[in-house]
Amino acid sequence: MQLALADAGTGAIVRLERISEEGELDMDALAYLDGHRFTPGSTATVASRAPDGTLVLDVDGATVALGPALARRLYVAPA
């Protein structure tokens, strides 16, 4: 079962399954995700959610913040 990362709850452990076609066309976003080692197949924990929808993930012991627009373009499954 895949869902948009934006819909994942705090504390959820997720695996990035795919990036939407729109997300794949955003080279800056892809570089950001790659630089933070959050690529398809990676596992992360949703550490927190800001009131504006920004998610903070724990990826291999490092944190990465994702805005709501990007989080809607990433599809995850429970890990």
C-alpha positions, 0 to 999 in steps of 0.5 A: 500500500503506497501513500503520499509521504505528506499523509504519513503520520509522525513516528511512521517508519516508511520506505520511499517507493517512488517519486511522481513524474512531476517530482522527477522533473525537478532536478533541484529536488532530486539533488536535495533528496540524493544529497540526503540519501533519501532515494527510492528504497531508502527507509526513514522515520517521520520525526515531526510535522510542522504546522505548515506541513513540513516534515522532518525525517530521520534518514540513517541518523541524519535529519532532512526537512521536506516541504509539503509540495515535495512530500506530496510528490513522494510515495512511500509504503510502511517499512 
